[in-house]
Structure formats: C-alpha cells, structure tokens
C-alpha cells in the first residue's frame, strides 16, 4: 500500500488457515450389465429410482440391479454405476432408424444399446406455414428444411418432442447437435446429403394424438436391437481397456469412490479370480475398498478356499450369500451376492457411528433378506475369521448381521498392520482428505512459513477427528502427531522441490473377543 493522503487506510491480510474438509467415505461404485443406459460411462445416482430411470431397474439376466437395490435398502446414499455391454465375438449389427426420404434419409440410432430400443417409435411432423416462415427468417433457413421430431418409448411411455430442427449441417438447430445435447433416447448417425431437399413429413390432423396411427406413421429401429452377450473378464480388464478408460477403468472418470462392488456377471458362476486380483490392485491406487462376493461353490465352511483370493489391505470378502425374494420371479426365494447389502451397511455405519467403527456386530443388520445360503455355527466362524473371511450370521434378536471386519490381509498368520477393515478405511479416509486438502501448497515457497501453515491446517483436521473419538488416547499428544519442519524436509529435499509431512495416528481396533472372567467369592465368617 502506498499512502498518499493523511487518513486511515484499511488493508486485508490473508490468514494462513486453509480448512481441510473430510473426503466422502461411502460412495459405492457398481459395475455390471444393465437393460439400458450409457455404456462405459460412470453415472452418479442418489437412489434406486435413479437407477430404474437411467438403467432400467432390476433384470433377471444381471445381478447388478439387485446389488444396487440392496445398497440403498441398507442405508447407502451415493453410488456410481458403470454399465458394460458385450457385443459378442462379432459386432452386433447396430440398429438404425431412417426417417424422411427413402433414398436420402435422416439416420438415427438409439442413445444406448439394448433390446429396450425395439420399443422406440420416431416420426417427423411438419410445421405450420406461418410458424415455419417466422422460424426460417429468424435462423436464416429455408422453411422446407425445418421439422419437428417426435420420439416415444412404448416400453416406458417416455416421449420427447424436439421442435424447430433442421437438416442443415453445422447449424445451431441441426438435428445432430440438438439430439446429442438434449435427447436421452436418440442420437444422429447421418444427416441427409442434400440439405436443400424437403423432408417427407407426416400430416397430423389438428387436435389429434400424434401417435394415433403409430404403427403406420412412425419409424422403428432395424434390425431388431439385442441385449448382447453375457459379460466376460475381457469386458472389465481386457486389452486396451485401461487406455480407453473403459470397463473397470471407466471409474478413472468418476471422481471419488470408496467402495467397489462387481456383482457376479456369470450368473451361477463366480467372477474370475484373475479379475479380483486386478480390481484389488486398482482399488489400492484409488484408495478404495473392494467388497468380494463369495464363490457360489462355497456351500459350507469347509469348502471356503482363500488361495485364489487377492491378499490385499484394500479388499474384504464376505460369506455366505443372501437369500432374498426375487420380485421378477413371483417373489421366489433365490440366492444373491451380498456385496450391495454390505456396502449399504458400511455406508449406514459411517453415517451413524463414524468410519472408525467396524461395520459389524448386532447393529450391522442386513435388511431386505430372508436368510443366508449357509447357516454358520460359532465353531465354523471360529475357523473362517482367523483366515480373514468375514462371516454373516443370524442373530435371534437382530436377524441377519455382519460378524466380521477384516481385510483379506486379516489372516492371523500374516500379522498385518492393516488386519482390520475400520483401521484401513480410516487411513484411506485421512489420506484422501489430506491429498485433496493440501493441493494449495504446490508451488508455494518451501520454507518455515509453508511448514507452519501445513502443521496448523493438518493438525486442526486431525484434532477434529480426535474430538469425534476416531483415535486411541486421552490427549492429542497420545492420539496423533503432525511433523513438518527442517527435520522432515532437509536442504536436499528443498533443492528438489519436495516438502515432507509426517502424520501419525493411533487407530481404534475392534474388540473381536470379549472375555468375561467369573469367580466365586469365598464366604467369610463374621469377626
């Protein structure tokens, strides 16, 4: 400030406080096959109604819809869904809809693949001459190139009306531009080659339903659309998927997710073991937890095999599967993968108790289920728990509950520091929060003023967790520490543009075993 006249000058000085907000902890990602919807696109949803609207709801040919339903039934709040589509060994011929002139048509296609598109009906309506002339003058167009495009999904009753479209390419109202930005049902494949030629438009009597003769006055997709083939491991982790950000790697465009569920895509069979290993490694990169479903061949505790499971601190396996009524088959009781319900219980526990609370115990009830595929005894649970298998059991008072909270590194023989699921998830939460909350420090002068700001802001964040009961210890000194000074960042680090921050915390570990010692007090004679 350069004062020029006698008086009072006010200057605002920025403080060194930069609040670190906690990252989301229970955003669940689901990957699988669906009836409809975008393919290889991560779509955020906030309810099962969103899933029904975008992806068509539950489907007997896929376990994805059932898992998403279980997630929201059990307390989930946010999810990301990636739909995969397998065209088979040979590319399925794409369905197209041709409207207008037979020899020079406007060629459209369904917005997403699937048999749902067989119910699409498209028609082109002419505009009133006076209205058409006014619009043509406004947009500097020939009125004969203007039309109204109507599309109706007979399966859901959804209808779209796109007015004042033109077949003139590169125009603001061209059909390809408008459909790409506004339509959820159609996309434009090819515009007519001759834009000076008028369309064959269907006359619509005044005041009548435009679909009054839908079979004869509207166009439908040809050839008949298909739902494709069953998914394989190549659809998730095949060659070229990572570079194209497709399959599993479509989640690279999803922002943040904390829980990953891949319901069985082989129906009666479990997912390929090689897939679990690739997905677990991917979750380690993304600071997320993988929820592994039990193999359908595990029909008893003795048949549970862990040799093909990934040994990862970012994965957890749950056994057995759930018994539920299938509303698509007259509510017959069938077996379903538990991953969606487990993710919902984890999300519910995060919201009510905190991420440091193990999502297990009598409070961790699994809702919407009528039973378990295998009834486990205490002795059988005692065999599986030390091997890192989280069991589900039936409690007389609570119903079906989760009775284990270990990662796949939770085998007692490994002696891993990431043995427990809540400990690992708390560490991932702190990592993600600090990663996002310290981006401002990049390119700041690397000296004591920056170090003190980092200590202040990270320390404030850690103290907030301490006050919520996330750590062991009665005082901040015994619960956590934050170090960023000349001891952690030496001159050689400064010369390389590096600032080192060391954060430590004392995690809370679940009380897996409650031991009660009871003894009699010997009677004593009165003095």
C-alpha positions as CSV (number, residue, x, y, z in Angstrom):
1,X,0.0,0.0,0.0
2,X,1.3,3.4,-0.9
3,X,-0.5,6.1,1.3
4,X,-0.8,9.5,-0.5
5,X,-3.1,11.4,1.8
6,X,-3.4,11.8,5.6
7,X,-6.1,9.4,6.9
8,X,-7.0,5.9,7.7
9,X,-6.1,3.0,5.3
10,X,-7.6,-0.5,5.6
11,X,-5.7,-3.5,4.3
12,X,-6.9,-7.0,4.4
13,X,-4.3,-9.6,5.2
14,X,-5.0,-13.3,4.3
15,X,-4.7,-15.7,7.2
16,X,-2.8,-19.0,7.0
17,X,-5.9,-21.0,7.7
18,X,-7.0,-23.3,4.9
19,X,-9.7,-25.7,6.1
20,X,-9.2,-29.4,5.2
21,X,-12.6,-30.9,4.6
22,X,-13.1,-34.6,5.2
23,X,-13.5,-36.6,1.9
24,X,-16.5,-38.7,1.2
25,X,-16.3,-42.2,2.9
26,X,-19.1,-44.3,1.5
27,X,-19.6,-43.7,-2.3
28,X,-20.1,-47.1,-3.8
29,X,-19.2,-48.0,-7.4
30,X,-21.1,-50.8,-9.2
31,X,-20.0,-52.4,-12.4
32,X,-22.1,-54.8,-14.4
33,X,-24.7,-55.4,-17.1
34,X,-28.0,-53.4,-17.3
35,X,-31.0,-53.1,-19.5
36,X,-30.3,-49.7,-20.8
37,X,-28.2,-46.6,-20.2
38,X,-24.8,-45.2,-21.1
39,X,-22.1,-47.8,-21.7
40,X,-18.6,-47.4,-20.1
41,X,-19.7,-44.1,-18.5
42,X,-19.7,-43.6,-14.7
43,X,-23.1,-42.3,-13.8
44,X,-23.7,-41.0,-10.3
45,X,-27.1,-41.9,-8.7
46,X,-28.6,-41.0,-5.4
47,X,-31.5,-43.5,-5.2
48,X,-32.7,-46.7,-6.7
49,X,-35.3,-44.7,-8.5
50,X,-32.4,-43.0,-10.4
51,X,-31.1,-46.5,-11.3
52,X,-34.5,-47.5,-12.6
53,X,-34.9,-44.3,-14.6
54,X,-31.4,-44.4,-16.2
55,X,-30.6,-48.1,-16.3
56,X,-34.0,-49.8,-16.5
57,X,-34.1,-51.3,-12.9
58,X,-33.7,-54.9,-12.0
59,X,-33.2,-57.5,-14.7
60,X,-33.2,-61.3,-14.3
61,X,-30.2,-61.6,-16.6
62,X,-28.0,-59.5,-14.4
63,X,-27.2,-59.2,-10.7
64,X,-26.3,-55.6,-10.9
65,X,-29.8,-54.2,-10.3
66,X,-30.3,-56.4,-7.2
67,X,-27.0,-55.3,-5.7
68,X,-27.8,-51.6,-6.2
69,X,-31.2,-52.1,-4.7
70,X,-29.7,-53.8,-1.6
71,X,-27.2,-50.9,-1.3
72,X,-29.9,-48.3,-0.9
73,X,-32.2,-50.5,1.2
74,X,-29.4,-50.9,3.7
75,X,-28.6,-47.2,4.1
76,X,-26.5,-46.3,1.1
77,X,-26.7,-42.7,-0.1
78,X,-24.4,-42.2,-3.1
79,X,-23.4,-44.6,-5.8
80,X,-21.7,-44.6,-9.2
81,X,-22.8,-47.1,-11.8
82,X,-20.9,-48.3,-14.9
83,X,-22.8,-50.3,-17.4
84,X,-20.9,-52.7,-19.6
85,X,-22.1,-54.2,-22.9
86,X,-20.7,-57.3,-24.6
87,X,-21.3,-57.3,-28.4
88,X,-20.0,-60.9,-28.6
89,X,-17.2,-62.3,-30.8
90,X,-18.7,-60.5,-33.8
91,X,-20.0,-56.9,-33.6
92,X,-23.8,-57.0,-33.4
93,X,-25.3,-55.0,-36.3
94,X,-26.2,-51.6,-35.0
95,X,-29.9,-50.8,-35.1
96,X,-30.8,-47.6,-37.0
97,X,-33.9,-45.6,-37.6
98,X,-34.3,-43.9,-41.0
99,X,-36.8,-41.1,-41.4
100,X,-37.5,-38.7,-44.3
101,X,-36.8,-39.6,-47.9
102,X,-36.2,-43.3,-48.6
103,X,-33.1,-42.6,-50.7
104,X,-31.7,-39.7,-48.7
105,X,-32.9,-40.1,-45.1
106,X,-32.0,-38.8,-41.7
107,X,-30.5,-41.8,-40.0
108,X,-30.8,-42.0,-36.2
109,X,-29.9,-44.6,-33.6
110,X,-30.9,-45.4,-30.0
111,X,-28.9,-43.5,-27.4
112,X,-27.7,-46.7,-25.9
113,X,-27.6,-50.4,-27.0
114,X,-30.1,-52.9,-25.7
115,X,-33.4,-54.6,-26.6
116,X,-35.2,-51.8,-24.9
117,X,-34.7,-49.8,-28.1
118,X,-37.1,-52.1,-30.0
119,X,-39.9,-50.1,-28.4
120,X,-38.7,-46.8,-29.9
121,X,-41.0,-45.1,-32.4
122,X,-40.0,-41.9,-34.3
123,X,-42.0,-39.6,-36.6
124,X,-41.4,-36.3,-38.3
125,X,-44.1,-33.7,-38.3
126,X,-44.4,-30.6,-40.4
127,X,-44.7,-27.1,-39.0
128,X,-47.5,-24.6,-39.7
129,X,-46.5,-22.5,-42.8
130,X,-46.7,-19.2,-40.9
131,X,-44.7,-20.5,-37.9
132,X,-42.2,-22.2,-40.2
133,X,-41.6,-19.0,-42.1
134,X,-41.1,-17.0,-38.9
135,X,-38.6,-19.5,-37.6
136,X,-36.8,-19.7,-41.0
137,X,-36.4,-15.9,-41.1
138,X,-35.1,-15.9,-37.5
139,X,-32.5,-18.6,-38.2
140,X,-31.8,-17.7,-41.9
141,X,-33.1,-21.1,-43.2
142,X,-35.2,-22.4,-45.9
143,X,-38.5,-23.3,-44.2
144,X,-38.7,-26.6,-46.1
145,X,-35.7,-27.9,-44.1
146,X,-37.5,-27.3,-40.7
147,X,-39.4,-30.0,-38.9
148,X,-40.4,-31.4,-35.5
149,X,-39.0,-34.7,-34.4
150,X,-41.1,-36.8,-32.0
151,X,-39.8,-40.0,-30.3
152,X,-41.7,-42.2,-28.0
153,X,-40.5,-45.2,-25.9
154,X,-43.5,-47.5,-25.9
155,X,-42.0,-49.5,-23.0
156,X,-41.9,-46.7,-20.5
157,X,-44.2,-44.2,-22.1
158,X,-41.4,-41.6,-22.2
159,X,-41.8,-39.1,-25.0
160,X,-39.6,-36.4,-26.4
161,X,-40.5,-33.6,-28.7
162,X,-37.7,-31.7,-30.5
163,X,-39.1,-28.7,-32.3
164,X,-37.6,-26.4,-35.0
165,X,-34.9,-28.8,-36.1
166,X,-33.1,-28.5,-39.4
167,X,-31.1,-30.9,-41.7
168,X,-28.6,-28.1,-42.5
169,X,-25.2,-29.3,-41.1
170,X,-23.3,-27.1,-38.6
171,X,-26.3,-25.0,-37.8
172,X,-27.3,-24.3,-34.2
173,X,-30.6,-26.1,-34.7
174,X,-29.2,-29.0,-36.7
175,X,-30.7,-32.4,-35.7
176,X,-27.4,-34.0,-34.8
177,X,-26.5,-31.1,-32.4
178,X,-29.8,-31.0,-30.6
179,X,-30.2,-34.7,-30.2
180,X,-26.6,-35.1,-28.8
181,X,-27.2,-32.4,-26.2
182,X,-30.9,-32.8,-25.3
183,X,-32.2,-36.3,-26.1
184,X,-31.9,-39.3,-23.8
185,X,-33.4,-41.6,-26.4
186,X,-31.8,-40.9,-29.8
187,X,-28.6,-39.9,-31.5
188,X,-28.0,-38.8,-35.0
189,X,-25.9,-41.1,-37.2
190,X,-26.1,-39.3,-40.6
191,X,-27.7,-36.2,-41.9
192,X,-29.2,-36.1,-45.4
193,X,-26.6,-35.4,-48.1
194,X,-28.8,-32.9,-49.8
195,X,-30.0,-30.3,-47.4
196,X,-31.9,-28.4,-50.0
197,X,-34.4,-31.2,-50.4
198,X,-37.5,-31.1,-48.2
199,X,-38.5,-33.9,-45.9
200,X,-41.3,-36.4,-46.3
201,X,-43.3,-35.3,-43.3
202,X,-46.4,-36.9,-41.8
203,X,-49.5,-34.7,-41.7
204,X,-51.1,-34.5,-38.3
205,X,-54.8,-33.6,-38.1
206,X,-55.4,-30.7,-35.8
207,X,-56.1,-31.7,-32.2
208,X,-55.4,-35.4,-32.6
209,X,-52.9,-37.7,-30.9
210,X,-49.7,-37.7,-32.9
211,X,-49.4,-41.5,-32.3
212,X,-53.0,-42.2,-33.4
213,X,-51.6,-44.4,-36.2
214,X,-48.2,-45.1,-34.6
215,X,-47.6,-48.3,-36.5
216,X,-48.1,-46.8,-39.9
217,X,-46.9,-43.3,-39.4
218,X,-43.7,-43.8,-37.4
219,X,-40.4,-45.5,-37.9
220,X,-38.8,-48.2,-35.7
221,X,-35.3,-49.5,-35.3
222,X,-34.0,-52.0,-37.8
223,X,-32.6,-54.6,-37.3
224,X,-34.1,-55.7,-34.0
225,X,-31.9,-54.5,-31.1
226,X,-30.2,-57.0,-28.9
227,X,-29.2,-57.1,-25.2
228,X,-25.8,-58.5,-26.2
229,X,-23.9,-61.5,-24.7
230,X,-23.0,-62.3,-21.1
231,X,-20.0,-60.4,-19.8
232,X,-16.6,-61.8,-19.6
233,X,-13.4,-60.8,-17.8
234,X,-12.2,-59.0,-21.0
235,X,-15.2,-56.6,-20.7
236,X,-13.7,-55.4,-17.4
237,X,-9.9,-55.7,-17.8
238,X,-9.3,-56.7,-21.4
239,X,-6.6,-55.3,-23.7
240,X,-6.9,-51.6,-24.4
241,X,-9.5,-51.0,-21.6
242,X,-7.2,-49.0,-19.4
243,X,-6.0,-46.7,-22.2
244,X,-9.5,-46.2,-23.5
245,X,-10.9,-45.7,-19.9
246,X,-13.5,-48.4,-20.4
247,X,-14.6,-51.4,-18.4
248,X,-13.2,-51.2,-14.9
249,X,-11.1,-48.2,-15.8
250,X,-14.1,-46.1,-16.7
251,X,-14.0,-45.3,-13.0
252,X,-11.0,-43.1,-13.7
253,X,-13.6,-40.5,-14.8
254,X,-15.8,-41.0,-11.7
255,X,-14.1,-38.5,-9.3
256,X,-14.2,-40.3,-6.0
257,X,-15.5,-43.7,-4.9
258,X,-14.7,-45.5,-1.7
259,X,-16.4,-49.0,-2.1
260,X,-16.3,-51.1,-5.2
261,X,-18.8,-53.8,-6.0
262,X,-18.7,-56.1,-9.0
263,X,-21.7,-58.5,-8.6
264,X,-21.3,-61.9,-10.3
265,X,-21.5,-61.3,-14.1
266,X,-21.6,-65.0,-14.8
267,X,-24.9,-65.7,-13.1
268,X,-24.4,-69.2,-11.5
269,X,-20.6,-68.9,-11.6
270,X,-18.5,-66.5,-9.6
271,X,-16.2,-63.8,-11.1
272,X,-12.9,-64.9,-12.4
273,X,-10.1,-65.0,-9.7
274,X,-7.9,-63.0,-12.1
275,X,-10.4,-60.2,-12.1
276,X,-10.4,-59.9,-8.3
277,X,-6.6,-59.5,-8.3
278,X,-6.7,-56.8,-11.0
279,X,-9.5,-55.0,-9.2
280,X,-7.8,-55.2,-5.8
281,X,-4.7,-53.6,-7.3
282,X,-6.8,-50.9,-8.9
283,X,-8.5,-50.1,-5.6
284,X,-5.1,-49.7,-3.9
285,X,-4.3,-47.0,-6.5
286,X,-7.7,-45.3,-5.9
287,X,-7.7,-45.5,-2.1
288,X,-10.9,-47.6,-2.2
289,X,-12.1,-50.9,-0.7
290,X,-13.1,-53.8,-2.8
291,X,-16.0,-56.0,-1.5
292,X,-15.6,-59.5,-2.7
293,X,-18.6,-61.8,-3.0
294,X,-18.3,-65.5,-2.0
295,X,-17.8,-68.1,-4.7
296,X,-21.1,-69.9,-5.5
297,X,-19.3,-73.2,-4.9
298,X,-18.8,-72.4,-1.2
299,X,-21.8,-74.3,0.2
300,X,-20.2,-74.9,3.6
301,X,-17.5,-73.5,5.8
302,X,-15.2,-76.5,4.8
303,X,-15.5,-75.5,1.1
304,X,-14.2,-72.0,1.6
305,X,-10.9,-71.5,-0.2
306,X,-8.7,-68.5,0.1
307,X,-5.9,-69.5,-2.1
308,X,-7.3,-67.7,-5.2
309,X,-8.3,-64.5,-3.3
310,X,-6.1,-61.4,-3.5
311,X,-4.1,-60.7,-0.4
312,X,-4.7,-57.0,-0.2
313,X,-5.3,-54.5,2.6
314,X,-7.9,-52.8,0.2
315,X,-10.2,-55.9,-0.1
316,X,-12.6,-57.7,2.1
317,X,-14.5,-60.9,1.4
318,X,-17.9,-61.8,3.0
319,X,-19.5,-65.2,3.3
320,X,-22.2,-66.6,2.8
321,X,-24.6,-65.3,0.1
322,X,-28.1,-63.9,0.9
323,X,-31.5,-65.5,0.5
324,X,-34.0,-63.0,-0.9
325,X,-37.3,-62.9,-2.7
326,X,-37.0,-62.1,-6.4
327,X,-39.8,-59.7,-7.4
328,X,-39.2,-60.6,-11.1
329,X,-40.0,-64.2,-10.5
330,X,-43.1,-64.0,-8.4
331,X,-41.1,-63.4,-5.2
332,X,-39.5,-66.8,-5.3
333,X,-36.6,-67.2,-2.8
334,X,-33.2,-67.1,-4.6
335,X,-29.6,-66.6,-3.7
336,X,-28.0,-63.2,-4.3
337,X,-24.5,-61.8,-3.9
338,X,-24.1,-59.8,-0.6
339,X,-21.8,-57.0,-1.9
340,X,-24.5,-54.4,-2.4
341,X,-26.0,-55.0,1.1
342,X,-22.6,-55.0,2.7
343,X,-21.7,-51.6,1.1
344,X,-25.1,-50.3,2.3
345,X,-24.3,-51.4,5.9
346,X,-20.9,-49.8,5.7
347,X,-22.4,-46.5,4.5
348,X,-25.0,-46.6,7.3
349,X,-22.4,-47.3,9.9
350,X,-20.2,-44.4,8.6
351,X,-23.2,-42.1,9.0
352,X,-24.3,-43.1,12.4
353,X,-21.1,-44.1,14.2
354,X,-18.1,-43.0,12.0
355,X,-15.7,-44.6,9.7
356,X,-13.6,-45.8,12.6
357,X,-16.4,-48.1,13.8
358,X,-16.3,-51.6,12.5
359,X,-19.3,-52.3,10.2
360,X,-20.1,-55.5,12.2
361,X,-22.0,-56.6,15.3
362,X,-25.6,-56.6,16.3
363,X,-26.1,-53.1,14.9
364,X,-24.8,-54.1,11.5
365,X,-28.1,-55.7,10.4
366,X,-28.6,-56.7,6.8
367,X,-32.1,-55.6,5.7
368,X,-34.2,-56.9,2.9
369,X,-33.1,-60.6,3.3
370,X,-35.0,-63.6,4.4
371,X,-32.0,-65.8,5.3
372,X,-28.5,-66.9,4.4
373,X,-27.4,-69.5,1.9
374,X,-25.3,-71.2,4.7
375,X,-26.0,-71.3,8.4
376,X,-22.7,-71.0,10.3
377,X,-22.1,-72.1,13.8
378,X,-19.7,-70.4,16.3
379,X,-17.1,-73.1,15.6
380,X,-17.3,-72.6,11.9
381,X,-17.0,-68.9,12.3
382,X,-14.0,-69.6,14.5
383,X,-12.4,-71.4,11.6
384,X,-13.0,-68.7,9.0
385,X,-12.4,-65.5,10.9
386,X,-8.7,-66.1,11.6
387,X,-8.3,-66.7,7.8
388,X,-9.7,-63.2,7.0
389,X,-13.2,-64.3,5.9
390,X,-15.9,-62.1,7.2
391,X,-19.0,-64.1,8.1
392,X,-22.7,-63.3,8.1
393,X,-24.8,-65.0,10.7
394,X,-28.3,-65.0,12.0
395,X,-28.9,-63.4,15.4
396,X,-32.2,-64.3,17.2
397,X,-32.8,-60.7,18.2
398,X,-31.3,-58.8,15.3
399,X,-31.8,-61.0,12.3
400,X,-29.0,-61.3,9.7
401,X,-25.9,-59.4,10.8
402,X,-22.3,-59.0,9.7
403,X,-20.0,-60.8,12.1
404,X,-16.5,-60.0,10.9
405,X,-14.5,-56.9,10.0
406,X,-11.2,-58.0,8.5
407,X,-9.4,-57.3,5.2
408,X,-8.0,-60.1,3.1
409,X,-4.7,-59.4,4.9
410,X,-6.5,-60.2,8.1
411,X,-5.2,-63.8,8.2
412,X,-3.6,-64.1,11.6
413,X,-0.5,-65.7,10.0
414,X,0.3,-62.5,8.1
415,X,0.4,-60.3,11.2
416,X,-0.5,-57.3,9.0
417,X,-1.0,-53.8,10.5
418,X,-4.0,-53.5,8.1
419,X,-5.7,-56.5,9.6
420,X,-8.9,-54.7,10.4
421,X,-11.3,-53.1,8.0
422,X,-12.1,-49.9,10.0
423,X,-8.4,-49.3,10.6
424,X,-7.6,-49.5,6.9
425,X,-10.6,-47.4,5.9
426,X,-9.7,-44.7,8.4
427,X,-6.2,-44.5,7.0
428,X,-7.6,-44.2,3.4
429,X,-10.0,-41.5,4.6
430,X,-7.2,-39.5,6.1
431,X,-5.0,-40.0,3.0
432,X,-7.8,-38.9,0.6
433,X,-8.7,-35.9,2.8
434,X,-5.1,-34.7,3.1
435,X,-4.4,-35.3,-0.6
436,X,-7.4,-33.1,-1.6
437,X,-6.9,-30.5,1.2
438,X,-3.2,-29.7,0.6
439,X,-3.3,-29.1,-3.1
440,X,-2.9,-25.4,-2.4
441,X,0.7,-26.0,-1.1
442,X,2.0,-26.9,-4.6
443,X,4.5,-24.2,-5.8
444,X,4.4,-22.3,-2.5
445,X,7.8,-21.1,-1.2
446,X,9.3,-24.1,0.6
447,X,10.3,-22.7,3.9
448,X,9.1,-22.3,7.5
449,X,6.0,-20.2,6.7
450,X,4.7,-23.0,4.5
451,X,5.6,-25.7,7.0
452,X,3.8,-23.9,9.8
453,X,0.7,-23.5,7.7
454,X,0.7,-27.2,6.9
455,X,1.2,-28.1,10.5
456,X,-1.7,-25.8,11.5
457,X,-4.2,-27.0,8.9
458,X,-3.4,-30.7,9.1
459,X,-3.3,-30.5,12.9
460,X,-6.7,-28.9,13.0
461,X,-8.1,-31.6,10.8
462,X,-6.6,-34.4,12.9
463,X,-7.8,-32.7,16.2
464,X,-11.3,-32.6,14.8
465,X,-11.1,-36.4,14.3
466,X,-9.7,-36.8,17.8
467,X,-12.6,-34.9,19.4
468,X,-15.0,-37.2,17.5
469,X,-13.4,-40.3,19.1
470,X,-11.6,-41.6,16.0
471,X,-8.2,-42.3,17.8
472,X,-6.9,-44.0,20.9
473,X,-5.6,-41.9,23.7
474,X,-6.9,-39.4,26.2
475,X,-4.9,-36.4,24.9
476,X,-4.0,-35.2,21.4
477,X,-0.3,-35.9,22.1
478,X,-1.0,-39.6,22.5
479,X,-3.6,-39.8,19.7
480,X,-1.8,-38.2,16.8
481,X,1.1,-36.1,15.6
482,X,1.9,-33.9,12.6
483,X,5.5,-33.1,11.8
484,X,6.7,-30.8,9.1
485,X,9.9,-28.9,9.8
486,X,13.6,-28.9,9.0
487,X,13.9,-32.4,10.4
488,X,11.5,-33.9,7.8
489,X,12.4,-31.5,4.9
490,X,16.2,-31.1,4.6
491,X,18.0,-28.8,2.2
492,X,18.4,-31.6,-0.3
493,X,14.6,-32.0,-0.4
494,X,14.1,-28.3,-0.8
495,X,16.5,-28.3,-3.7
496,X,14.3,-31.0,-5.4
497,X,11.1,-29.1,-4.7
498,X,9.9,-31.6,-2.0
499,X,8.2,-30.9,1.3
500,X,7.8,-33.9,3.6
501,X,4.9,-34.1,6.0
502,X,4.7,-37.0,8.6
503,X,1.3,-37.7,10.1
504,X,0.8,-40.4,12.6
505,X,-2.3,-41.6,14.4
506,X,-3.3,-44.3,17.0
507,X,-6.2,-46.2,15.5
508,X,-9.1,-47.8,17.3
509,X,-9.2,-51.5,16.8
510,X,-12.4,-53.5,17.2
511,X,-13.0,-55.7,20.2
512,X,-13.4,-59.0,18.4
513,X,-13.2,-61.1,21.5
514,X,-15.0,-60.1,24.7
515,X,-13.7,-62.3,27.6
516,X,-15.6,-62.3,30.9
517,X,-13.9,-63.9,33.9
518,X,-16.2,-65.0,36.7
519,X,-15.3,-66.4,40.0
520,X,-17.0,-67.1,43.3
521,X,-16.1,-65.1,46.4
522,X,-15.4,-67.5,49.3
523,X,-17.7,-66.9,52.3
524,X,-16.1,-65.5,55.4
525,X,-17.2,-65.9,59.0
526,X,-18.2,-62.8,60.9
527,X,-15.4,-61.4,63.2
